[in-house]
Amino acid sequence: MVEPRPELSKLSDYVPGKSIEEIRERYGLKRIVKLASNENPLGASPKAVEAFHEIADSLHLYPRGDAPKLIDAIAKKYGVKTSQIVIGNGSDEIIDMVGKAFIRQGDNCVGITPTFSVYKFTTLSNGADFIGVGEGEVRTSLDDLAKKIDGKTRVVFICNPNNPTGAYYTEKEICDFMGKVPQDVLVFLDEAYAEFATASDYPNMAAALDRFPNLFVNRTFSKIYGLAGLRVGYAMGSVEVVRALWKIKPPFDVNQAAQVAAIAALGDTAHVEATCKMNAEGVELLTREFEALGFKVLPTQANFICVRIGERAKELVTFLESNGMIIRGLTSFGMPEHVRVTVGKPEENAFLLTLVKKWCEA
Ligand SMILES: Cc1ncc(COP(=O)(O)O)c(C=O)c1O
């Protein structure tokens, strides 16, 4: 037998949100709503869809691997140099590239927990240890995180707002933290949900990149821009860090449909605003209604809410699925009593609440 690298024995499979097809096959239902993967319920920006159709005639051509137009558009939006930006096939791939470029066998990486599982996956698959700080609902303090950094630490992962809790760190907290991190440790600040944040002290860390050469800010087109199926992520940091990632980046990973759609989506502020407005209203409604049913809802700055259901959380998830509503149980995040619900369109939120009330009354 051909043996894989020994590090792989430590890895568990990624657990994605269940798909609509899966639930349709299992329960034979017509109407299925998925509020499990933090996708944009309004879909992609119409301008992105138009750009996607327009590219159909040149699908036989390779994309420009260096994606100059997309990089330029991102640079203009954030006021950073084009040499400070890297793109990837979703930010998943950027995390993977960070692992390949910076994490060595025997190193460690530190991160708040519970959080997005890909940080740990990347760390372990590169032969390093993952030191998670925090558990459950408690918002880990960045001081506690800083204390775990030692001579072997290569990368610190911070998800802000955090998936799955929705908690966030302020600009002051992040800047104070950066002051405690040695310059040779990369801080991977994952801002996948940043555009949904409404708190006035939510940071603008892209503007602080010149002050912190070891800060690396990650964003994605999968959430607010509704392009999860096309796979485009981007990250910004110092020229040196970015250059290292371009070296190991697969040459044609971000396809041309993804590139043109992402450029169009960046320019579609109306779609972004409509999404944010609907999200803020949905957060308010879902929070109020779940609380009225006696459940604890964690404050969120993202496009999802984390709800403590209690011991019967798994039962609720199964009940909802059998009625055509997919949400995310959080056992794989180490929070078996909680669920994560993506904020949907008003009618989707209403459908969810009707089912949850039915379950509570049963
Ligand atoms: C915090 C966080 N980072 C990154 C990703 C991956 O996003 P992408 O679709 O860009 O790979 C996700 C996806 O759910 C996420 O929740």
The ligand as a Tripos MOL2 file, in Angstrom:
@<TRIPOS>MOLECULE
LIG
   16    16     1     0     0
SMALL
NO_CHARGES

@<TRIPOS>ATOM
      1 C1        -14.2830   32.3150    8.6110 C.3       1 LIG1
      2 C2        -14.2310   31.7330    7.2510 C.ar      1 LIG1
      3 N1        -13.1260   31.8890    6.5300 N.ar      1 LIG1
      4 C3        -13.0270   31.3930    5.2930 C.ar      1 LIG1
      5 C4        -14.0800   30.6750    4.7420 C.ar      1 LIG1
      6 C5        -13.8920   30.0860    3.4000 C.3       1 LIG1
      7 O1        -14.4260   30.8960    2.4560 O.3       1 LIG1
      8 P1        -14.1420   30.6790    0.9170 P.3       1 LIG1
      9 O2        -15.4480   30.3300    0.3160 O.co2     1 LIG1
     10 O3        -13.6030   31.9960    0.4500 O.co2     1 LIG1
     11 O4        -13.1310   29.5880    0.7610 O.co2     1 LIG1
     12 C6        -15.2540   30.4850    5.4470 C.ar      1 LIG1
     13 C7        -16.3550   29.7320    4.8710 C.2       1 LIG1
     14 O5        -17.3670   29.4390    5.4390 O.2       1 LIG1
     15 C8        -15.3230   31.0160    6.7580 C.ar      1 LIG1
     16 O6        -16.4160   30.8580    7.5040 O.3       1 LIG1
@<TRIPOS>BOND
     1     1     2 1
     2     2     3 ar
     3     2    15 ar
     4     3     4 ar
     5     4     5 ar
     6     5     6 1
     7     5    12 ar
     8     6     7 1
     9     7     8 1
    10     8     9 2
    11     8    10 1
    12     8    11 1
    13    12    13 1
    14    12    15 ar
    15    13    14 2
    16    15    16 1
@<TRIPOS>SUBSTRUCTURE
     1 LIG1         1 GROUP 0 **** ****
